[in-house]
């Protein structure tokens, strides 16, 4: 998982955290992370966060955070999402390695690259 963008912006109504991540393999949430303060950038990103769509890119942000308690809860939500993306990516990469190793063994001597 690569964090492509991580911004903390102060606005007139509060502080917003914006995050964009990308993965090496397609990821789909099967265990949803509890979210109250984090939303997708748009409808498609919300569907990804809800586990309705798989992704290699995910963009999300917090609502405007007005106090330290909200900031702490938002930090927990963001960390949980990032941990789940990383876990799902690692599982996907491991499975692809198994498939690749099987095919290399099955066609040993024929593989040129």
Secondary structure as UniProt FT lines:
FT   STRAND          2..10
FT   STRAND          15..27
FT   STRAND          38..40
FT   HELIX           43..49
FT   TURN            50..51
FT   STRAND          55..62
FT   HELIX           68..106
FT   TURN            107..110
//
